[in-house]
Amino acid sequence: MRTNAAVGGEGLLPAIAEAGKAAAASDVVALLRDPWRSTVMGAWLALLFPCVEVRDALRHALTSSHGSLDAPPLATASVILLGDDAVGALQDYSASDVANGWGACGFVAAAIERLGVVPSVCSPSDTDRQEFAVMFKLAERLHGLR
């Protein structure tokens, strides 16, 4: 949840990669369509399935996220799997986050910055940038295990 993977997540990467071997892209899509706890796991597993169906489900999960518990993993995975195509979904999430006071706009703004775009809704704090950098590094490592 949120940025919990930043603390101790490194040790879990092999187990997540192993779980990914037993999963199919349709399983990941189903996780990304489920409410928040499953969505978080879907975000991490999505990094092992860079197919169109998973990328589309990831984009939808991000735009339909309702807060800081699942938005950080979704945003992180989106930067890696969607690249520049993630900007619109990240900006849309940010607007919803600010309107509803969910608390993850800064983290998502750091993800937008990583894509070389100036966030239009809010600005990330140094803590947001640091947390995103740690999560991004973990996600890159997991993506490389596919």
N, C-alpha and C positions, 0 to 999 in steps of 0.2 A: 504494500500500500504506500501511497505517496512516494517518498524517496527512501523507504526502508532498505531497498536493495543496495543503497550506497554504503550501508553498514553491514558487512558480512556477506554481501551478495557475491563477491568474487568466488567464494568457496562453493556456492550453489550452481555456478555456471555449468560444470560438467554434468550435474544431475538434471538440469533443465535441458541440456543438449541430448542427454540420453532419453528423457521423456519425449522429446521431439521426434526421436527415431520411431517411437511407438505410435505417434500421432499422424493424422492425415491433415491436409489443408482444410478439409471440411470440418474437422474437429476444432481447428484454430478459429475458423469463421464462426462456429457455434459459440465458442468462448467469448469472442469479441461482441457477439450479439446479446450476451447474457448481462445481467446487472453487474455492478462494479467489481466484486471480488474475482469473479471469473474473467472479467475483462482485463484485469491486471495480468493474470497468467496468460491470457490470450495475447497481450501486448508483447510479453517476453517471448512466447513461442512463435509469434509472427516473424520474429527475426530469423527464424530457421526456415521460413516458407515465403520466399519473396515472389510468389505468383500473383497474378492479377486479382484473383478472388480474395486473397488475404489482404492485399494492399487496399482494395475497395472497402473491405470490412473494417480495416484499421482506420481509414479516413472517416467512415461513418461513425465508428465508436468514439473517435475524438470529437467530432462535431456534436454528438449526442451525450457526451460526458456531462455529469452533473457535479463535478467538483474535484477537489484537491486529492482525493484518495486514488482515483484512477488516471487523472489527467497527466501527471508527470510520466508514468511509464508509457502511456499512449503517445504523448508528445515526443518522447525520446525515440521510440520505435518509428514514429512517423518521419522524423528527420532522416533516419537511416534508410528506410524502405521507400519513402515517397520523395525525398530530396526536395527540390524546389516546388514540386507539386503539393507539398504539405502546407505551404504558406497560407493559402486561403482557409484551410481547415483550422490551422493554428490561430489565425486572426479571428475567425468566427467563434472558436472556443473562448478566446480572450474576451471578446465582447460579452458573451453570456456570463463568463466568470465575474467580470466587474459588475454587471447588472444585478447579479444574484449574490455577490459577496462570498464566492466559494473559496477564494484564497490561493489559487494556483496561477493567476495571471502572470506574476513575475517569473515563475519557472518557465511557463510557456513562452514568455517574451524572450527569455534566454535561448530557447530553442529556435525562435524566429531569428534572433541575432546570429546564431550558428549558421543559418542559411544565407547570411549576408544581407538580410533585410532589416530595416529599422522597424521595430514593432509600432503599430499604430494605436494601440489601446492603452498600454501601460509600459513602464520601463522595468527591467529586471534590476534587482539589488545585487550587490557583490555576492551575497549568500546564494541567491538564485543562480547566478552564473557558476558558482563553485559547485552547487548541488547538481546542476545540469551537466557540468563537465565530468563529474564522477559517474553519473548515470549513463552518459553518452559513452564513456570509456568501457563500462561494463557491457553495454549494448553492442558496441563494436566487436568486443571479444566474443560475445555469444554469436553474433552474426557470422563471425569468422569460423565458428565450429560447425557450421552447417555442412 
